[in-house]
Amino acid sequence: MVFNLTTLPESLVPGDVGYDDAAQVLFATGRPAVIMRPETRSEVADAVLHARRNDLRIAVRSGGHGLLGHGTSDGGVVIDLGRLDHVVVLDADRRLVRVGGGATWGRVDEVLRRRGWAISSGDTAGVGVGGLTLGGGFGWMVRRYGLAIDNLVAARVVLADGSVVTASETRNPDLFWALRGGGGNFGVVVDFDFVAVDVPSVHFGEIVYGPVDPEVLIQRWRDAMRQAPVELTSALILPPAGADGAATVTFCVTGCGVAAADSVIEPLLGIAPVTRAGIEERAYGDVLEPGHPLPPGLRLFARNVLMDNLHEDAIGAVERFRQASASTSVIFRSLGGAFGEVPCDATAFAHRDAQVMVLAMSMAPSDIAARSEAALQAAWADVASYGGGVYLNFQGSGSGEDLRAAYPPATYDRLVAVKRQYDPENVFARNHNVPPFTERTPERPQDRQSGS
């Protein structure tokens, strides 16, 4: 296919210098027909309209960390937002910050740390603000300040007809609801307005445990976190069964002095024999991992489930899964606190009753990827039966069944209705006062803005 690109954003097509690198994201390699790199909202609109005119599927890339590789495509248009990486303080008194849809959380930290501010965000500096936010946005301050979406007050979105709208509680509120956890399939978000929090520093550290029964350790960690103040967020990490390595707890304490932070983590020190422990005061941005590409020839697989109650039967299912999946690490992430104070229907991320997220991650050679993924899924089914949903950004499969599992039925149906409203035919009809082009069944909502 030959394109006239003279009036479009800077673009790469197969054969251009740099195309091969630009066609890759962290977990996937594609062969898009064209990769566009807009620098303005209007250029994003041009890219969207170009894709519509040529009937090409759109993939939107913010950070490119999405596990399902949604930041690239085969034969479609990739809209790479990397040049829309602005971070601007709009109102210092309110700590109101505008962040470009192509910015990374490391870029956000570069600007905010000068003021002692932060935004509750992910774990990795290279992760894109766009993908992480649209999926919900777990981070190391989730119990104190909620998800990234809980600090979002507005967004500007390029719709399917190229128009730009603001979504907020008062303007296009249905779209604003959907953007907060519904993924990126409602338009291209070119920037986000967040209210930052005043966090000059946090206390961050790791506890390494000696030999201990994994089920006992999980139970004791669960009990400690049930009683923990909201200032403490932690993750219990179990290495693959039979592998060298110890169980660890990584933790972040927000808004406490050194002595208070020590007292907050003290219960975690008593749940099992400790071989090493340390706590340091850091800027929040220094908590974010730099992120590294996968070793050549390997694929990463992941599954997750959100549980309202990590009871003994669920813990037993996790341990059976670990024993059956020898190359898989399991991570438990504590929730509650501010995360659970938001009503379940206030945002498209509806699992506010969850007390823990259980995440399984495994790597396997690419040449046996399909077989390894199928085995992981089969072994995971028992664990998943104890949960009530999943976190979209750690979704390991894009199937319709897995997508439905990401939302309660009422939330899913509402997302479909919003998707129908913002489908290309209907958004054009509404904005141009003409009948819709066709009546069609809306696509399932899904995460097309990578970077989670």
N, C-alpha and C positions, 0 to 999 in steps of 0.2 A: 504494500500500500504506500502511495506517495502522498505526502502532505505539503500543503503550502504553509510554511511556518513563519513567513516573513512578518506577519502581524501578531504573532503569538509570543508568549514568554520564551526566554532562552530555553532551547530544547535539544535533546539528544535522541538520535535514532540509531538503529543497528548499523555498525560500521564506523560511527563517530568515535574519535578519541575520548576515552573516559566512559563510554557507554557501558562496557562490561562491568566496571566497578559500580556504576550508578544503578545498574539493574539488580544489584544484590541488596538484601537486608540481612540482619543478623542471623536469622534462622531459615532463610530461603533465597534462592536465586531464580529470577524470572527472565522473560524475554519480551518485555513490553514493546508495543509498536512505537511508542514515543514517551520520553521522560521530560516533563516540563518543570521548570524551576522559576515560578513566579516570584516577584518581589513586592507586589502590591495586591490589594483586594481586587482591583479591576483586572489584573492579569490572571488571578485565580478564576474570576468569572469567565474570561476569555478561554481558559483551559477547559472549564466545564462545558461551555457551549461548543467548543471544538469537538469534544468527546461525543456530545449529543448529536451534532451534525453528522458525525461519521459512525454513529451507532457503536461506540466503543465503551467497554466496561472501564470504570474509573477506580483506581486504587489511590488512596491518599496517604502520604507518608509524613509523619512528624519526626519521630526518633528512629523508627524502623526496628524496634525491639519486639514487636508482636510475635508471639509464639507460632501463630498460624501463617506468618509471612504475608499479611494483608498489605504491606507497604510496597509490594511489587506485583507483577501480573505477567501473564503470557498473552501477548497480542492486544493488550489494552493500553490505556493512558495512565501513567503514573504522574500524579501531581505532588511533587516534592516541595514541601513547605519550608525547607531548611533555611531559606533566606528571609522568611518572616519570623525572625527570632528576637524581635524587640521585647524589651522589658522596661516599662515606663511607669514611674510613680505618678498617678493621676491626682491623688489627694493625700498628702502626708499625714494630715490630722486623722483621717479615717484609715490610713494604711491601705489605700485602694491602689491596686497595681494592675496594669494591663500587660498581658503576656501574649506574644505572637504564637500562633498555632504550630509553628515550626521550631520553637525554642525547646531546649532541653532543661531538665531540672538543675543541671550544673550551671547553665547560663543564668537561670533565675537566681541561683545562689550568689553568683558573681555580683549581682546588683543589690540584692537584699541584705547580704551580710554586712555591708557598709553601714546599714542603719540598725543592725541587730534584729532584723526581721526574718521570718521564714514563712513558708506555706506548707501545710501538711501534704506531703508528697510521697513519691516512691522511694526505692532503696538504692537506685543507681543514677549516677550523674548524667549518663548518656541517654536515659529514657526520655522520650518526648512528652512534653506537657499535654499535647493533644490527645494521644491515645490513652495515656494513663487517666486523664481526667474524664474522658467520655465513658470509660469503663467503670468509674467509681473513684479509684485512687487510694489504695492502701499505702501507708507509710509508717515511719517510726513514731509519729505523734498521734496515731489514730485514736487512742483511748482518751487523750487529752483534748484534741482539736478536731476529731472526726476524719472523714474522708476528704480528699481534695475537693470533691463536689460540694461538700458542706461549707466550703469557704468561697464558693463561686457565686457571684451576684449577677453576672451578665456575660453574654457571648455574642459575637458577630459572625453570621453564618451566610455563606454564599449558597443560595438555593439552586435548584435544577434549571431555572430559567435565567440564571446569571444575576438575579437581583440579590442585594445584600440586606439582611434584616438583623435587628437586635432581638435577642431572646433574653428575657428576664422574668421576674415575678409579675411584672405589670405589662410587658410587651411580648406578645407571642408566648404566653405562659405555658401552653401545651408543648411547644417545642423546647422551651427551657426545661420542663419536667423530663422530657425524653432524653435530652442531652446529658442529663445527670445520671449516667449509668446505663443508658440504652445503646451505647456504641456510636459509631460514626456514620450511620447510614441515613442521616436525615439532611445532609448538606455538608459543605466543607467549612469547618470552623476556622476562621482566620485569626481571631484573637479572643482571649478570655479576660474577664475582670475578676480578680480575686481580692478578698480582704486578707492581708497578711496578719500574722500574729507576732507579738513582741517576744522574741526568743533569742536573747544575746548568746546563750550557750545551752547545751544539754550535757548530761552525764551519760556516757556510753561505755559499754564494756561487754565482757564475755566471761562465763563461768564454764569450766571444763570439769566434767564428772568422771570419777573412776568407775570401775566395773559395777554395774547395777542392773537389776531386772528392768527391762524397758517398760513393761506395763506398770510397775510400781513407780518408776520415774515419771511417767506420763500422768498418773493419778495425782502424785504429789505436786507436780507443776500446775496441774489444773486447779487443785485446791488452793495453792498459794496465790494464783492469779485471781481466783474468785474473791479473795479477801484484799487484793492489792489496791492501793489508791490509783486514781486515773492517771496520775503523773507517770506511772510505770507501764510501758509496753514491752512485751518480750516475745521471743520466738524460741521454741525448743526444737533442736535439730538432731535427728537420729540418723547416723550414717547407715549405709547399706548393711544388711544383716551379714555377719561373718567377715566384714571388711575391717582392716585396721583403722582405728579412729575411735574417738570417744564421743559420747553424747555431750552436747553443749547447749547453753542458753545464752542467746545474745539479747541484750536489753538496752533500752533507752529511757532515761528519766528526764522529764521536762519540768522546768520551773522550780527546781529545788537547789539549795546550797549543798556543799559537799557532805556535810554531816547528815543532812536530811536525806540525801540520795543514798548514802550508806545504809541508813535505817530502812529505806524503802526496799532495797534489794536483799536485805538480810534474810527474809524468809526463803528466798531462792537458794541461799547458801546451805540451808538445812535440809533440803529434800533428798540429798544423796552425798556420798563422800566426794569432796572437791579436791582435784589435783592442781588446779590453777584458777585464779580469778583476778580480774583487774577492772578498774573503772577510771575513766579519764574525762575531764571536762573539755568539750570541743564546741566549735561552731557547728550548727546543725548541718551545714553543707559538707563538713568533713566526715559526717556519718555516711554519706552517700558513697557507695562503691563506684570505682571507676568503670567497671564493666569490661569484659574481654570477649573477643570472638571465640566461637567453638573451635576446638582443635580440628584440623582438616580430616574429612572422612567420617565425622560423627554427626549424629542427629540428636536433638534434645526432645524428649517427650514429657508431658506434664498432665496431671489430673489434679483437681481440687474439689473440695466440698466444704460447705459452710454448715456447722452444726450448732443447734440451739443448746444441746446438752451432750457433753463429752462423757457419757457414762461408761461403765465397765464393759458392757457388750460392744460398744463402738471401739473402745481401746483394744479389746481382744481382736476385733476385725482388722484394725490397723496392724497389729503385730503379726497376724496370719498373712496379711498382704506383704509385709516386709520379708517374711521368711520365704514367701513364694516368688518374690521379685528381688533376686540377690543383688542387682546392680542399682537399686533404687533408694534414694534418700527420702526421708519423710520429715516435713517441717510443720510444726504446730504454731500458729500465730494467734496471740491473744487479742480478743475484741472486747466489747462492752464499753463502759464509760460514755464519752461523748458520741461515739459511733452509734450506740444504741438509743440515744435520746431523741433522734430524728424519727418522726412517724414513718411507718412502713410504706405509706402511700405518698409521701411527700416528694420522693424522687423515684426515678426508674430503677435505681438500686434499692431493692425492697427488703433485703434480708437483715433488718436491723435487730432482730432478736438473736442473731447468731452470737455465740460466745467464743467461738474458735473457728479458724480456717485450717483445714488439713490439706497439705499440698504434697504431692508425690512427684519427684523429678528423676528422670533416668536418661542416660545417654547410651546410644548403641551405634554400631557402624552403619553407614548409610545404605550399604548393600543388603542389609537385613532389616531395614527400617520398618517396612510394613508388617513383617512377622513380629518384631519386637513391640510395636505399638499395639497390635491386636492382643498380644499376651498381657501387656500392661493393663489394657482396658478390661480384659476378662477377669484378671486378678483384683482389679479395683472395684468391681461391681458391688461386692459385699460391703466395702467401706462406704461407698456412695449411698447405699440404702439407708444409712443412719443420718443422712443429711437432708437439708431442706432447700438446697440450691447451690449455685457455684458462683465464683467470681469470674466475670467475663474475661478479664485481662490475663488470667492464668488458665483459660479454657484450652484444653489440649486437642479439641476436635471442633470442626465447624459444621458437623452434621445437624440436621433439623432436630433430631432427638436431643442432642447435647445443648443446642441453643435453647430449646424449650426448658431444659433443666436449669437454665440460668435465671429464670424468672418464675414467680408464682403465676398461675393462670390468668388472674385478673390483670396483672401488670403486663403480661405478654399481649393480651388482647388490646389493652390500651396502647401499647407500643405499635401494634399493627394498625390501629386507627390513626395514630399520628403519622405513621409511615404513609398510609393512604392519602392523608391530607397533603403531605409534602412530596408525593410522587411527582415525576416530571410533568405528566399530563395535567394533574390537578393544580399544582402550583402555578403553572403557566396560565391556566384558565382563570384562577383567582386574581393573579396580578395583572392580567391583560383583559379581563372582563369579556372572555369568550368561552364558549362551551369546551369541555374537556375533549381532547383528541379521541380518546377511547375509554371504554370501561374495561378495567382489567383487575385481576386479583393482585393485591400488593405482595411484593417480595417480603420474606421474613426479615425482621430487623436483625442486623448483624454488624459486627465491628469491622468497618472498612478503613478506619483511620488508625494506622499502626503506631506503635511506640509505647505500648503498655509495659 
